[in-house]
Amino acid sequence: VALDARKRARQLRSERMARNEFLEQQAEKRRLESELRHKREIERRMHPKTYEDFEVLYSELEAWRQNETMRIKESGFDEETKHGALRQLLHKETKLLQT
């Protein structure tokens, strides 16, 4: 009986170690895949090549422009200051599109 219990305990430890090792490998695999996706995404933004790459950049630029425009309009500045800020925003957007 004691021999069977020791065998069973050894088997359970071995299974637990194998399961833990498998889970660690899976976690490492997910981490590496995530890192690779992140690097690819940075590369797509730095050196766009496909239509989709450019669409992502243009949509992000448009979202940024809308947020900045809303922030300027809701700033409470006088009209002349708002107009100047909007002009600066247009200039910055133009520069970003040229790069």
Secondary structure, 3 states (H helix, E strand, C coil): CHHHHHHHHHHHHHHHHHHHHHHHHHHHHHHHHHHHHHHHHHHHHHCCCCHHHHHHHHHHHHHHHHHHHHHHHCCCCCHHHHHHHHHHHHHHHHHHHHC
